[in-house]
Amino acid sequence: MVNSQTINYLKIVPFSQFSLWDTKRYTSKLISSNYSIVKLGTCIVEQSKKYKIFEQKEVDFGILGVNNKEGIFDAYTQKGAEINQPYKKMERGWLAYNPYRINVGSIGIKLVEHQNEYISPAYVVFSCKENLLPEFLFFLFKTNTFNNVIKESTTGSVRQNLTFETLRSLEIPLPSIEEQTRIVAAYNAKLQSAQVQVLQSKQLEIDIEKYLLEELGVQEKKDLKSKKLFKTINYSKLDKWAISHLSKDDVFDFKNAKYTTEKIKNLLAFFEGGKTPSKARSDFWNGEIYWTSPKDFDGQYIDIAEDKITLNAVKEAGMKVHPKGVFLSVFRSGILQHSFPTAITNIETSINQDLKAYSFKEELIDKYYYLHFVHVFKKYILLKASKKSVTVESINTEDFFEIQIPIPPLKKQKEISQKINFLKNQLTELNSSSINNKTEAILDFEKEVFN
């Protein structure tokens, strides 16, 4: 006799419903909804036609891409002669997904703002029938509930794959077109609010930069391209003879600055590098002492580090543990192509070899003033001190020391810092509200569609 408690571990599936023999699709929980549940195959049509655009060798073709952040995006333009295979063509309102990355959300819908038309044949392209709004289906893919269905439906021992035939076999809630329209409108309303907040946030960033430049009397140079074949340099201003150094133009004009400048090296109280304890020594790792590296930078403050080392590592490997309130800057990383991550520590921490730890003489410069200066003037710092090597970008310490910083009186520095801190708090609130609106939009959609 079968124990009644064991029957919960069995699921009977009619043989006629078997399409694939992997177990995960048959052991997963069924979706539930107050709306009708139908096979997705009754609502979508694959668009697999391919065009031999490579035959038009001198024509420029706009190519689309798909990722899990933007969805569909205009990727690049390419001449037919550079294309070696037929491409699929996308119409407005059609969807496309990467069959090997659909489980992480790599799907998109072509919108009116997308200018390009063609997409790699590696992507699955399909359209919706009259009973299903493309936007409704796209938002459905973004829900946790349906994403779990997708993950349970992919196949493959190495790379998980979702074929169009498998997609057709999935079940979805299908409200009426009128209900879909209402649900999509509610979703878009929250997204539009989030987008407004994003735009306000970007404007606030511009306002912060504009405020600091005006307070210092510094102007940003809009056009750095030299119109002359030769560049004249005052001999008295030469301190390095390297061509790469001599050819660097300033991105900011300091000639009308309101305050005198001072080199960073004359403002420093201390400046030290870091290192990595031996990975072969297990007794050096997973201790109680933070060990900060470039991956731990997320904003202007360091509150936590992913890795920790032990007291043995500090003693035997000669690691320095820096106190709270010091600056950490990334001096070696690919991120230096476009940014100069700098933060104040809110923790005691050691650092790896890609970082520098330093502090300033408090009687000369306010640390928050410097923090905001670095953020606004990152292009200036990178232009003056960054260098490229065979492997990765880095900051030349000697050039960094020579960078000039406008130094208002301390009282003025603190006034500037307080103003920017106020604007930064507004920026944080806007970003937080934008994230909340995006999160609420998908959660409300999911609650509406699924039980």
C-alpha positions as CSV (number, residue, x, y, z in Angstrom):
1,M,0.0,0.0,0.0
2,V,1.4,3.4,-1.0
3,N,1.9,5.8,1.9
4,S,-0.3,8.9,1.4
5,Q,2.7,11.1,2.4
6,T,4.8,9.8,-0.4
7,I,2.3,10.5,-3.2
8,N,3.2,14.3,-2.9
9,Y,6.6,13.4,-4.4
10,L,5.1,11.9,-7.6
11,K,3.6,13.7,-10.5
12,I,1.6,11.9,-13.2
13,V,2.1,13.3,-16.7
14,P,0.1,11.9,-19.6
15,F,2.3,10.5,-22.3
16,S,0.6,12.6,-24.9
17,Q,1.9,15.8,-23.2
18,F,5.5,14.7,-23.4
19,S,7.6,16.8,-25.8
20,L,11.0,16.5,-24.1
21,W,12.4,14.0,-21.7
22,D,14.1,16.2,-19.2
23,T,12.4,16.2,-15.8
24,K,12.6,19.8,-14.7
25,R,9.8,21.0,-17.0
26,Y,7.4,18.4,-15.6
27,T,8.2,18.9,-11.9
28,S,7.9,22.6,-11.9
29,K,4.9,24.4,-10.4
30,L,2.1,25.4,-12.8
31,I,1.3,29.1,-13.1
32,S,-2.0,30.3,-11.8
33,S,-4.0,33.4,-12.7
34,N,-7.5,34.8,-12.6
35,Y,-7.1,35.2,-16.4
36,S,-7.4,32.5,-19.0
37,I,-4.2,30.4,-19.4
38,V,-3.3,29.5,-22.9
39,K,-0.3,28.0,-24.8
40,L,1.9,30.8,-26.0
41,G,2.0,29.1,-29.4
42,T,-1.5,30.3,-30.0
43,C,-0.4,33.9,-29.7
44,I,2.9,34.2,-31.5
45,V,4.4,33.6,-35.0
46,E,8.1,32.9,-35.7
47,Q,9.7,35.4,-38.2
48,S,12.6,33.4,-39.6
49,K,12.9,34.9,-43.1
50,K,16.5,35.9,-43.9
51,Y,17.8,38.5,-46.3
52,K,21.0,38.3,-48.3
53,I,22.1,41.8,-47.5
54,F,25.7,40.8,-48.1
55,E,24.9,41.0,-51.9
56,Q,24.6,44.8,-51.7
57,K,28.2,45.3,-50.9
58,E,28.3,49.1,-50.8
59,V,25.1,49.6,-48.8
60,D,25.2,50.5,-45.1
61,F,22.9,48.3,-43.0
62,G,21.9,49.1,-39.5
63,I,22.3,46.1,-37.2
64,L,20.3,45.5,-34.0
65,G,21.5,43.8,-30.8
66,V,19.8,42.3,-27.8
67,N,21.0,42.2,-24.1
68,N,19.4,41.8,-20.7
69,K,19.7,45.5,-19.8
70,E,18.5,47.5,-22.8
71,G,16.6,44.8,-24.6
72,I,16.7,45.6,-28.3
73,F,19.2,48.4,-29.2
74,D,20.8,49.9,-32.2
75,A,24.2,48.2,-32.2
76,Y,26.2,49.4,-35.3
77,T,26.2,50.0,-39.0
78,Q,28.0,47.7,-41.4
79,K,28.5,47.6,-45.2
80,G,27.1,44.6,-47.0
81,A,30.6,43.6,-48.1
82,E,31.5,43.1,-44.4
83,I,28.6,40.8,-43.7
84,N,29.0,37.1,-44.5
85,Q,25.6,35.5,-43.9
86,P,21.9,36.3,-44.4
87,Y,20.3,38.4,-41.6
88,K,16.8,38.5,-40.2
89,K,14.8,41.7,-40.5
90,M,12.7,43.1,-37.6
91,E,9.5,45.1,-37.8
92,R,8.3,47.5,-35.1
93,G,6.6,45.5,-32.3
94,W,8.4,42.3,-33.1
95,L,10.4,40.6,-30.3
96,A,13.8,38.9,-30.4
97,Y,15.8,36.9,-27.9
98,N,19.1,35.2,-27.5
99,P,18.2,31.5,-27.1
100,Y,21.2,30.9,-24.9
101,R,20.7,33.9,-22.6
102,I,17.0,34.2,-22.4
103,N,17.2,32.7,-18.9
104,V,19.0,35.9,-17.8
105,G,16.5,38.3,-19.5
106,S,18.1,38.8,-22.9
107,I,15.0,39.7,-24.8
108,G,13.7,42.9,-26.4
109,I,11.0,44.5,-28.4
110,K,11.6,46.8,-31.4
111,L,10.2,50.2,-30.7
112,V,9.7,53.3,-32.8
113,E,13.0,54.9,-31.6
114,H,15.1,52.0,-33.0
115,Q,16.5,53.1,-36.4
116,N,18.2,49.8,-37.4
117,E,16.3,46.9,-39.1
118,Y,18.5,43.8,-39.3
119,I,19.5,41.3,-36.7
120,S,21.8,38.3,-36.5
121,P,20.2,35.0,-37.5
122,A,21.4,33.6,-34.1
123,Y,18.5,35.4,-32.5
124,V,15.0,34.0,-32.4
125,V,12.6,36.6,-33.9
126,F,8.8,36.4,-33.5
127,S,5.7,38.6,-33.7
128,C,2.4,38.5,-31.7
129,K,-1.0,37.7,-33.1
130,E,-4.0,40.1,-32.6
131,N,-4.9,38.5,-29.3
132,L,-1.6,39.4,-27.6
133,L,0.0,42.9,-27.2
134,P,3.8,42.7,-27.7
135,E,4.4,45.1,-24.8
136,F,2.3,42.8,-22.5
137,L,4.4,39.8,-23.5
138,F,7.7,41.7,-23.1
139,F,6.7,42.8,-19.6
140,L,5.6,39.2,-18.8
141,F,9.2,38.0,-19.6
142,K,10.5,40.5,-16.9
143,T,8.5,38.9,-14.1
144,N,10.1,36.5,-11.6
145,T,7.3,34.0,-12.1
146,F,7.7,33.7,-15.9
147,N,11.5,33.9,-15.7
148,N,11.4,30.8,-13.5
149,V,9.2,29.1,-16.1
150,I,11.8,30.1,-18.8
151,K,14.7,28.7,-16.6
152,E,12.8,25.4,-16.1
153,S,12.2,25.1,-19.9
154,T,15.7,25.6,-21.2
155,T,17.6,22.5,-22.4
156,G,21.2,21.6,-22.9
157,S,24.0,20.0,-20.9
158,V,26.5,22.8,-21.3
159,R,24.7,25.8,-22.7
160,Q,21.0,26.2,-21.7
161,N,18.9,26.8,-24.8
162,L,15.3,27.9,-25.4
163,T,14.1,27.0,-28.9
164,F,11.1,28.6,-30.4
165,E,9.2,25.3,-30.3
166,T,9.7,25.1,-26.6
167,L,8.7,28.8,-26.2
168,R,5.4,27.9,-28.1
169,S,4.7,25.1,-25.6
170,L,4.8,27.4,-22.5
171,E,1.6,28.6,-20.9
172,I,0.8,32.3,-20.2
173,P,-2.1,34.2,-18.6
174,L,-4.0,35.9,-21.4
175,P,-6.3,38.8,-20.4
176,S,-8.5,40.4,-23.0
177,I,-6.9,43.0,-25.3
178,E,-8.7,45.7,-23.2
179,E,-7.3,44.3,-20.0
180,Q,-3.8,44.0,-21.5
181,T,-4.0,47.6,-22.6
182,R,-5.0,48.7,-19.1
183,I,-2.2,46.7,-17.4
184,V,0.5,47.9,-19.9
185,A,-0.6,51.5,-19.4
186,A,-0.3,51.2,-15.6
187,Y,3.1,49.7,-16.0
188,N,4.3,52.4,-18.4
189,A,3.0,55.1,-16.1
190,K,5.4,54.0,-13.4
191,L,8.2,53.6,-15.8
192,Q,7.6,57.1,-17.1
193,S,7.8,58.4,-13.6
194,A,11.1,56.5,-13.1
195,Q,12.4,57.9,-16.4
196,V,11.6,61.5,-15.4
197,Q,13.5,60.9,-12.2
198,V,16.5,59.6,-14.2
199,L,16.5,62.7,-16.3
200,Q,16.2,64.9,-13.2
201,S,19.1,63.0,-11.7
202,K,21.3,63.6,-14.8
203,Q,20.4,67.3,-14.8
204,L,21.4,67.5,-11.1
205,E,24.8,65.9,-12.0
206,I,25.3,68.7,-14.6
207,D,24.2,71.3,-12.1
208,I,26.7,70.1,-9.5
209,E,29.5,70.3,-12.1
210,K,28.4,73.7,-13.2
211,Y,28.2,75.0,-9.6
212,L,31.7,73.9,-8.7
213,L,33.2,75.3,-12.0
214,E,31.5,78.6,-11.4
215,E,32.7,78.8,-7.7
216,L,36.2,78.1,-8.8
217,G,36.2,80.3,-11.9
218,V,37.2,77.4,-14.1
219,Q,35.8,76.8,-17.6
220,E,35.5,73.5,-19.4
221,K,37.1,73.4,-22.9
222,K,34.5,72.1,-25.3
223,D,36.8,71.5,-28.3
224,L,40.1,69.8,-27.5
225,K,41.0,69.1,-31.1
226,S,44.0,71.3,-32.1
227,K,43.6,73.1,-35.4
228,K,47.4,73.6,-35.7
229,L,50.1,71.2,-36.8
230,F,52.5,72.5,-34.3
231,K,52.1,73.3,-30.6
232,T,54.2,76.0,-28.9
233,I,55.1,75.3,-25.3
234,N,56.7,77.9,-22.9
235,Y,60.1,76.5,-21.9
236,S,59.7,77.7,-18.3
237,K,56.7,75.4,-18.0
238,L,58.5,72.2,-19.2
239,D,58.9,69.6,-16.5
240,K,58.8,66.4,-18.6
241,W,60.1,65.8,-22.2
242,A,57.9,62.8,-23.1
243,I,55.9,63.4,-26.3
244,S,52.9,61.8,-24.7
245,H,53.1,64.3,-21.8
246,L,53.8,67.4,-24.0
247,S,50.9,66.6,-26.3
248,K,48.2,66.6,-23.5
249,D,45.8,69.5,-23.7
250,D,43.9,70.6,-20.6
251,V,40.2,69.8,-20.5
252,F,39.7,72.8,-18.2
253,D,40.8,76.4,-18.5
254,F,42.3,77.7,-15.2
255,K,43.5,81.1,-16.5
256,N,40.5,82.9,-14.9
257,A,40.4,80.8,-11.8
258,K,39.4,82.7,-8.6
259,Y,42.0,80.9,-6.4
260,T,45.6,79.9,-6.5
261,T,46.4,76.3,-7.2
262,E,48.6,73.9,-5.4
263,K,50.1,70.5,-6.4
264,I,48.7,67.4,-4.8
265,K,52.1,66.4,-3.5
266,N,52.2,69.5,-1.4
267,L,48.8,68.8,0.2
268,L,49.4,65.2,1.2
269,A,49.8,63.9,4.7
270,F,50.6,60.4,3.6
271,F,50.4,58.3,0.4
272,E,50.8,54.5,0.3
273,G,50.2,51.5,-1.9
274,G,48.9,48.0,-1.1
275,K,49.5,44.4,-1.9
276,T,48.0,40.9,-2.0
277,P,48.9,38.4,0.6
278,S,49.8,34.9,-0.7
279,K,46.8,33.1,-2.0
280,A,48.6,29.9,-1.2
281,R,48.4,30.6,2.5
282,S,44.9,29.7,3.6
283,D,45.6,31.1,7.1
284,F,45.9,34.6,5.4
285,W,42.3,34.7,4.2
286,N,38.7,34.8,5.5
287,G,39.6,36.6,8.7
288,E,38.2,39.8,10.2
289,I,40.2,42.5,8.5
290,Y,38.8,44.1,5.3
291,W,41.0,43.9,2.2
292,T,39.7,46.4,-0.4
293,S,40.2,46.1,-4.1
294,P,38.7,48.0,-7.2
295,K,35.6,45.7,-7.2
296,D,34.5,47.2,-3.9
297,F,34.0,50.7,-5.2
298,D,30.4,51.7,-5.4
299,G,30.0,55.4,-4.9
300,Q,32.1,57.9,-2.9
301,Y,32.3,55.9,0.3
302,I,33.7,52.4,1.2
303,D,31.4,50.8,3.7
304,I,32.3,47.1,3.1
305,A,34.8,45.0,1.2
306,E,34.1,41.6,-0.3
307,D,37.4,40.0,0.9
308,K,38.9,39.8,4.3
309,I,42.4,38.8,5.6
310,T,43.6,37.5,8.9
311,L,45.9,39.0,11.6
312,N,48.5,36.5,10.4
313,A,48.5,38.1,7.0
314,V,48.9,41.6,8.5
315,K,51.9,40.4,10.6
316,E,53.7,38.0,8.2
317,A,52.9,39.7,4.8
318,G,53.5,43.2,6.1
319,M,50.0,44.4,5.3
320,K,49.0,48.0,6.4
321,V,45.6,48.5,7.9
322,H,44.3,52.0,7.2
323,P,42.0,53.8,9.6
324,K,38.5,55.2,8.8
325,G,38.4,58.5,6.9
326,V,41.3,58.0,4.5
327,F,41.0,58.2,0.7
328,L,41.3,55.2,-1.6
329,S,41.8,55.7,-5.3
330,V,42.1,53.1,-8.1
331,F,45.5,53.5,-9.7
332,R,45.4,50.4,-11.9
333,S,42.3,49.1,-13.7
334,G,40.5,49.1,-17.1
335,I,38.0,51.4,-15.5
336,L,40.6,54.2,-15.8
337,Q,39.7,54.5,-19.4
338,H,36.7,56.6,-18.4
339,S,36.7,57.1,-14.6
340,F,38.9,57.7,-11.6
341,P,37.2,55.8,-8.7
342,T,37.9,57.6,-5.4
343,A,36.2,57.1,-2.1
344,I,36.5,57.8,1.7
345,T,36.7,54.8,3.9
346,N,34.0,54.3,6.5
347,I,35.9,51.1,7.6
348,E,39.3,50.1,8.7
349,T,40.9,48.3,5.8
350,S,44.0,47.0,4.0
351,I,44.2,47.4,0.3
352,N,45.5,45.5,-2.8
353,Q,48.2,46.6,-5.2
354,D,45.8,48.3,-7.6
355,L,44.9,51.0,-5.0
356,K,46.5,53.9,-3.2
357,A,45.6,55.1,0.2
358,Y,46.2,58.7,1.2
359,S,45.1,61.6,3.3
360,F,45.6,65.4,3.2
361,K,46.8,68.0,5.6
362,E,43.6,69.2,7.2
363,E,44.8,72.7,7.6
364,L,45.2,73.0,3.8
365,I,42.3,71.2,2.2
366,D,38.8,69.9,3.3
367,K,38.5,66.2,2.5
368,Y,34.9,66.6,1.2
369,Y,36.0,69.4,-1.1
370,Y,38.7,67.1,-2.6
371,L,36.2,64.3,-2.9
372,H,33.8,66.5,-5.0
373,F,36.7,68.0,-6.9
374,V,37.9,64.5,-8.0
375,H,34.4,63.6,-9.2
376,V,33.9,66.7,-11.3
377,F,37.5,66.9,-12.6
378,K,38.0,63.2,-13.3
379,K,38.7,63.9,-17.0
380,Y,41.3,66.4,-16.0
381,I,43.0,63.9,-13.7
382,L,42.9,61.1,-16.2
383,L,44.3,63.3,-19.0
384,K,47.2,64.5,-16.7
385,A,48.1,61.3,-15.0
386,S,46.8,58.2,-16.8
387,K,49.0,56.0,-18.9
388,K,48.4,52.9,-21.0
389,S,50.4,49.8,-20.8
390,V,50.3,46.5,-22.7
391,T,47.9,45.0,-20.2
392,V,45.8,47.6,-18.4
393,E,45.4,51.4,-17.8
394,S,47.1,52.9,-14.8
395,I,47.7,56.2,-13.0
396,N,51.3,57.5,-13.0
397,T,52.0,58.4,-9.4
398,E,54.6,61.1,-10.4
399,D,52.1,62.8,-12.7
400,F,49.3,62.5,-10.1
401,F,51.5,64.3,-7.6
402,E,52.0,67.2,-10.0
403,I,48.2,67.8,-10.6
404,Q,47.2,71.3,-9.6
405,I,44.1,71.9,-7.5
406,P,42.4,75.3,-6.9
407,I,42.6,76.0,-3.2
408,P,40.0,78.4,-1.8
409,P,40.2,79.4,1.9
410,L,39.1,76.5,4.1
411,K,35.8,78.3,5.0
412,K,34.9,78.5,1.3
413,Q,35.9,74.9,0.7
414,K,33.5,73.8,3.5
415,E,30.8,76.0,2.1
416,I,31.2,74.4,-1.4
417,S,31.2,70.9,0.2
418,Q,28.0,71.5,2.1
419,K,26.2,72.8,-1.0
420,I,27.3,69.8,-3.1
421,N,26.4,67.4,-0.2
422,F,22.9,68.9,-0.2
423,L,22.6,68.4,-4.0
424,K,24.1,64.9,-3.7
425,N,21.4,64.0,-1.2
426,Q,18.8,65.1,-3.6
427,L,20.5,63.0,-6.3
428,T,20.4,60.0,-4.0
429,E,16.7,60.4,-3.3
430,L,15.9,60.7,-7.1
431,N,17.9,57.6,-7.9
432,S,16.3,55.7,-5.1
433,S,12.8,56.8,-6.2
434,S,13.5,55.8,-9.7
435,I,14.6,52.3,-8.7
436,N,11.6,52.0,-6.5
437,N,9.2,53.0,-9.3
438,K,10.8,50.4,-11.7
439,T,10.6,47.7,-9.0
440,E,7.0,48.5,-8.1
441,A,6.1,48.6,-11.8
442,I,7.1,45.0,-12.4
443,L,5.8,43.8,-9.0
444,D,2.4,45.4,-9.6
445,F,2.3,43.8,-13.1
446,E,3.2,40.4,-11.6
447,K,0.5,40.7,-8.9
448,E,-2.0,41.7,-11.5
449,V,-1.3,38.8,-13.9
450,F,-0.4,35.9,-11.6
451,N,-2.0,34.7,-8.4
